[in-house]
Amino acid sequence: MINGMFSSKLEPTLEIVAVGVDQVEVKIVTTIDTGFNGALSLPFNLIQDLRWPNGRVADTVLADGGKRQMDVYRGIVLWNGTPRIVDVFSAETKPLLGLMLLEGHLMTMDIRRGGDIVIQESSPKPTMAVQHTEKPLLGLVGGIGSGKSLVAAAFARQGGFVIEGDVLGHEALGQPEILQRIAQRWGDRVLNPEGKVDRRKMGTIVFASPVERTNLEMVVFPWIERRIREEIARGRTDPKAKFIVLDAAIMLEAGWNQPGSKIVYIHAPRAARLERLQGRRGWTAEDLSNRESAQWPLSIKASRADTAIDNSGSPEETQRQVDDLVKRWGWQ
């Protein structure tokens, strides 16, 4: 439940939180416009500050019944504390909030004595289960340290067959033919005393140079992609699996997602992600920035997603969101 108020002009207003590039959070006071058929409309300069990616041009119906073409962007809004991926119209007007909002869920507004407004998101009806010729494929994307593995485990408890890209990456570096090519190019600079690849040494080189990173990707990506296809095929023949989950940090960048697959963006503030990485891997803020530079900006990843999960809270809260999503998609 979200509380709003009336402005001096008797217009219902609501403060929302927009999440921009690098997960910078900006509070925006919006005016609720029941004649606006979109989710959110913001001034162009504000969208530029948030650096949300442009998606398309679309016709929209204005409050006076007229129509006009407007640029549509994809952004993240914290709605009732939960991140939602929304289509955002660029307009020269003040920020407007439409009642048909956030993944098509209807909003209800209750105006009470004293001018208070209580806005609630109507509970969406669960999607009717569909008989798929193939089991659904779900991909997880998000920032480094956002907790994709924890979310993958939550989906596994709902019957998901999880494919861990990081595990396949480890396996790739242990393949004799790949190890030989790595040794030929980088030699002792990336090998440990046992002749195996030292991932920390390798990371120091490839994340400092786009050229070196590309050379490594050319060696390992074909093997990883083949193994992903094999694991997807194995998941689709596993009678216990209801759907397949691909947890791969660079899934979108490498083109490993498949047509028709669902994409879920995992949200966690940068400070929380850095704290996790400092505790687990001893990373500094510079280490995180270097590795993030090798991936797409978070705003781009979010724009490609179908929905989002907030993983900044407790594991129980994350599991609840996963359970709700599986129910909504009819994958039980």
PEBELBEL-V837966 format. One record per residue. PHI is phi in whole degrees, -180 to 180 (none if undefined). OMEGA is omega as a letter, one per 30 degrees, with the letter a starting at -180 (* if undefined). D_LAST is the distance of its C-alpha to the last C-alpha in Angstrom with 1 decimal. Layout:
PHI OMEGA D_LAST
PHI OMEGA D_LAST
This chain:
none a 27.2
-125 a 29.8
-92 l 33.5
-125 l 35.9
-155 l 39.5
-93 l 42.2
-80 a 44.5
-64 l 48.3
-94 l 47.8
59 l 45.4
-107 l 42.5
-68 l 39.1
-121 a 38.3
-149 l 35.3
-90 l 35.3
-118 l 32.5
-120 l 32.1
-97 a 32.0
-110 a 31.1
-97 l 33.4
-59 a 34.2
62 l 34.3
61 l 32.1
-70 a 35.2
-99 a 34.3
-123 l 36.4
-83 a 36.6
-131 l 37.2
-89 a 38.4
-110 l 37.1
-99 a 38.3
-77 a 35.8
-122 a 36.7
-70 l 35.2
-92 a 36.8
-90 a 35.1
-88 l 32.2
-101 l 30.7
-94 a 29.0
-153 l 31.8
-130 a 35.4
-131 l 37.5
-60 a 41.0
-59 a 41.3
-65 l 43.1
-70 l 40.3
-63 l 37.8
-61 l 40.2
-63 l 40.4
-77 l 36.7
62 l 36.9
-74 a 33.7
-76 l 33.5
-78 a 34.5
-104 a 32.0
-170 l 33.7
-113 a 36.2
-142 l 35.0
-79 l 36.6
-135 l 36.0
-92 a 37.4
-87 a 39.7
-62 a 40.4
-85 l 43.6
93 l 41.8
-76 l 43.1
-127 l 41.1
-156 l 41.5
-86 a 40.0
-137 l 38.5
-70 a 37.2
-116 a 33.5
-114 l 32.3
-112 a 29.0
-139 l 29.0
-114 l 27.1
-126 l 27.7
-83 a 26.9
-111 a 25.7
58 l 25.7
86 a 25.7
-109 l 22.5
-70 l 23.2
-129 l 22.4
-95 a 23.4
-131 l 25.7
-83 a 28.2
-119 l 31.6
-85 l 34.7
-96 a 38.1
-145 a 40.8
-90 a 44.2
-87 l 43.3
-69 l 42.3
-59 a 38.6
-121 l 36.6
-118 l 33.2
-88 a 31.6
-78 l 29.5
-87 a 27.1
-137 l 25.7
54 l 23.2
63 l 20.4
78 l 21.7
-81 l 21.0
-73 l 23.9
-109 l 26.2
-117 a 28.3
-125 a 31.7
-111 l 33.6
-91 a 37.3
-113 l 39.0
-58 a 42.7
89 l 44.4
91 l 42.5
-72 l 39.3
-123 l 36.1
-115 a 32.6
-109 l 29.9
-131 l 26.3
-89 l 23.2
-64 l 21.7
-64 a 18.1
-69 l 16.1
-75 l 14.4
-58 l 10.7
-66 l 10.6
-64 l 10.6
-60 a 8.2
-115 l 10.8
-79 a 11.9
-87 l 12.9
-69 l 16.1
-129 a 15.1
-67 a 12.0
-60 l 11.6
-114 a 14.0
-122 l 14.0
-111 l 17.4
-107 l 18.5
-131 l 22.0
161 l 24.3
-71 l 27.6
-63 a 28.9
84 a 28.0
-76 l 25.3
95 a 23.0
-64 l 20.7
-66 l 20.4
-65 l 19.3
-67 l 16.5
-60 l 15.6
-65 l 15.6
-65 l 13.2
-68 l 10.7
-61 l 11.6
-69 l 10.7
-100 l 7.0
103 l 7.6
-78 l 9.8
-96 a 13.1
-93 l 15.7
-110 a 19.0
-96 a 21.6
-63 a 24.3
-66 l 26.8
-65 l 26.7
-65 l 27.5
-64 l 30.2
-61 a 31.7
-62 a 31.7
-60 a 33.4
-68 l 36.2
-96 a 36.9
-74 a 37.4
-53 a 41.1
-69 l 41.6
-72 l 39.9
-59 l 41.8
-64 a 45.0
-68 l 44.6
-66 l 43.8
-64 l 46.8
-67 a 49.0
-86 a 48.1
-112 l 47.9
59 a 49.5
-67 a 50.0
-63 a 48.8
-123 a 45.2
-106 l 45.6
-91 a 45.8
-58 a 48.6
-87 l 46.4
83 l 46.2
-96 a 42.5
-74 l 41.1
-88 a 41.3
-63 l 38.4
-67 l 40.1
-64 l 43.3
-63 a 41.5
-62 l 39.6
-59 a 43.0
-81 a 44.3
-75 l 41.5
-83 l 40.3
-96 a 43.9
-144 l 44.5
-59 l 42.4
-66 l 44.6
-65 l 43.8
-63 l 40.1
-62 l 40.1
-62 l 42.1
-67 l 39.5
-60 l 36.6
-63 a 38.6
-82 a 38.8
-99 a 35.2
-61 l 32.9
-59 l 33.3
-68 a 32.4
-63 a 29.3
-62 l 28.1
-63 a 28.7
-68 l 26.8
-63 l 23.8
-61 l 23.8
-64 a 24.1
-70 l 21.2
-62 l 19.0
-63 l 20.3
-67 l 19.6
-64 a 16.0
-73 l 15.6
-102 l 17.3
-80 a 15.5
-65 a 13.7
-84 a 11.7
-86 l 10.4
-93 l 7.3
-159 a 9.2
-118 a 12.6
-118 l 14.2
-105 l 17.9
-105 a 19.8
-139 a 23.3
-57 a 25.8
-112 a 27.6
-56 a 25.0
-71 a 26.2
-62 a 29.8
-86 a 29.7
76 a 27.8
-85 l 25.0
-73 a 22.3
-111 l 21.6
-56 l 21.9
88 a 18.7
-78 l 16.9
-88 l 15.5
-120 l 17.8
-116 l 17.2
-91 l 20.5
-98 a 21.0
-99 l 23.7
-156 a 26.2
-58 a 29.9
-57 a 32.4
-60 l 34.2
-68 l 31.2
-66 l 30.4
-64 l 34.1
-62 l 34.2
-64 a 31.4
-70 l 33.1
-65 a 36.4
-72 a 35.2
-87 a 33.4
-123 a 35.6
72 a 38.7
-75 l 38.3
-99 l 40.5
-61 l 39.8
-68 l 41.8
-59 a 39.6
-64 a 36.5
-63 l 38.3
-62 a 39.5
-75 l 36.0
-67 a 34.5
-66 l 37.3
-86 a 35.9
-118 l 32.7
-65 l 32.0
-58 a 32.5
-62 l 29.6
-63 l 30.2
-70 l 29.8
-60 a 26.5
-64 a 25.1
-68 l 26.5
-89 a 24.4
-88 l 21.1
-86 a 18.5
-161 a 17.9
-136 l 18.9
-128 l 18.1
-87 a 21.0
-111 l 21.6
-95 a 25.0
-101 a 24.1
-80 l 22.9
-58 l 20.1
-66 l 18.6
-68 l 18.7
-63 l 17.2
-61 l 14.2
-63 l 13.9
-64 l 14.0
-64 l 11.3
-59 a 8.9
-64 a 10.2
-68 l 9.9
-62 l 6.3
-65 a 6.1
-63 a 9.2
-84 l 8.4
71 a 5.8
-104 a 3.8
-65 * 0.0
